Amino acid sequence: MAFKPLHDRVLVRRVESDEKTKGGLIIPDSAKEKPAEGIVVACGEGARKDSGELIEMAVSAGDKILFGKWSGTEVTVDGEELLIMKESDILGIIEDDAAAKAA
């Protein structure tokens, strides 16, 4: 990929949601909401304090994240629809079950 976000911005690939509800009902495309989960594709270096000191990013490429419903700006990079957002728009990192149980 030939795109690197600047400062505290993050490039995210949406993760598609299930097509069925827990009860087994199939959700048609017209009723689906855009997923609020994604995988971090690339990160900037981080924000800077007034003193110029770098504040490191809390997320890194490959992290699965949860973000707000209206977060980010849709962009097309190398023919792929992605989102670019500030790190502050990210609500949290989703850990897989195996890693959460090990901790």
N, C-alpha and C positions, 0 to 999 in steps of 0.2 A: 504494500500500500504506500502510496506516495503522498500521504497527508499526515502532518503532525500538528495537533492542536497547540495553541499558545497559552501561556500563563496557567490559569486554573480551569481550563476547559477540558472536556472529556468527549471522545468520539464513541458512540454506543450503537451496537446492532441489537435491534429488538428481538426478543425471544417470543415466538408465536405461542399463544395460549391454546389450551385444549379445545377441541371442537364439540365436546360433550360436557354436560354438567355432571356433578357427582351422582345425581339420580339417573343418569343415562340419557337425558334429553339431548338431541343434537341441536347445536346453535347455528342458525343460518348466517352466512357472511354478512348480510345486511344488519344483523342484530349484534354482531361482535364489536366489542370495544377494542381500541388499540391497546396492545399489552403494555403494562407499566413495568415490565422486567426486561433486562437486557444484559448483554455481555460487553464489557469495556474493550474496545478495539485499540485505542491509543489515548495517551494522556499527555498533557502539557507538563512543564517543569514544576508548576505550582505558583501560588500567589506570592507577592512580596509585601513585607511589612513596610511602613513608612521609612524605617531605617535602611531599607534595601535588603534586609535579610530574607532568604527564601523560606517559605512555608511549604514543606513537602506535601505531596498529594497523599490522601488516605487510601485511595484506590489505585490499582495498577491494571495493566492490560491482562485480560483473561478473567477478571472478577465478574461474578454475576451480581447484578445490582437491582434495586427497586427504586423507581423514581416517580415523581408526581405525574398525574394524568396529563397535564398540559405543559410539562417540562420540555425544554430543548427546542431546537430549530431543525427541521428536516432538511438534509442535504443529500446530494447524490455524489458519491465518490467512487470512481472506477465502475460506474454503472450500477452501483448498489445503493439502496435507500438506507441512510443512517441518520442518527441524531447527533447533534453537537450541543452540549449543555455545560453550564458551570458546575463545578464539583458540589457547590452548595445546593443544587437541585436534586442531588442524589440523597435518598432517604436512608439507605443502608445497603450493606453487602449481604447477599444471601449465601450462606454456607451450605454445602451439600450435607446430607444426613450423616455420612461416614465421618467427615471431619468434625462435625458438631459433637458426635458421640465420643470421639477420641479425646476431645478437650475436656 
